[in-house]
Amino acid sequence: MHRRAHPSGFSEGMNDPELIDALPAGYSGGISTDALDMIAPALQRRAL
């Protein structure tokens, strides 16, 4: 898993593409991340 740590040492949100891939089909809720550059490809795959 890829994790990008917050400067204070903790991670905020879904920062790993594997977490996006694990969301259930049809998920329509929100996603919080501080690593959009890392999860954008996984989000794009889900949109197809």
N, C-alpha and C positions, 0 to 999 in steps of 0.2 A: 504494500500500500504506500502511496505517496502522501505524505503529510507535510503541510507547510505550517510551521508553528507561529503563533502570535508572538510578538516581541516579548510579552510577559511570560512566555513558556507554555501557553495552552493553545489549542486549536479552536477556531471558531467556525462552526458550520460544516457542511459537506464538502471537504476539500480533496476527496479521493474519487476518481472516476469509477472505481469498483462500487462505491456506495451508490452512485447514480444508477449504475447497471443493476443493482439489487432492488431498486424501487419496483413495486408491483406494476404490472401493465395497467395502463389507464390512469396512473397517478396524476392528479391535477392540483396538488397542493403547492405550497411554496417551498423554495430551497434557499437556504442561507449559506453563503460561502465567502471566503476571502481569497479564493484561488480560482476565479472564473477562467483564467487562461488554462488551467489544468482540467477542469471539468467540462468546458465548452464542447469538445469533441464528443463526449458521452451524451450530452444533452442533444446535440445535433443528430446522433444516431437514433435516439429515441423518437425524434420528431419525424423521421422518415416513414 
